[in-house]
Amino acid sequence: MEPKRSNECPLHGAGERPDHLVGRRLERVVAAWHRLGTEAPSGPLDVWLIDSEAVATHVTTGSDWCLIVETSAPFEGYDMAESGRVEVAPISGETAFADHLGEAILAVREEGTPDTPGSGRRALEITFESGRVRCETWSGDLCLSPSPD
């Protein structure tokens, strides 16, 4: 039996260990965006990193603001009537991952909340040949940003 991880979320569990990404190439990124009328989209709400083995690693936030990492295929977009719609499509430059398409993933690093063990994963940093991308949850929102070297 695998030991409980310190960054395991009490609500969502430990999720997928992202170590399986190391050594694979990032081939595609699909993202889910919330659109309301003609406003610019917010988000992304979810991203799926599709690697050279055709595995889709889903990164999103949980209802308790933890960062969820799981292996699952992208879902279909859907309409929420007056609350807008969620569109799911391949990215073309809208996220920090766009600059790393086609690159090998060299390392991954997870972070929990040091002062609150057992509160879940709060960040995931993915290292590519030309830089790093940090995925984190901020007040329940998924934040993706290039990480300084």
Secondary structure, DSSP 8 states (H G I E B T S, - for coil): -----TT-BTTTBS---GGGGTT-BEEEEEEEEEE-TTS--EEEEEEEEEETT--EEEEEE-TTS-EEEEE------EE-GGG-EEEEEE-SSSSTTGGGTT-BEEEEEEE--TTSTTS---EEEEEETTEEEEEEEETTEEEEEEE--
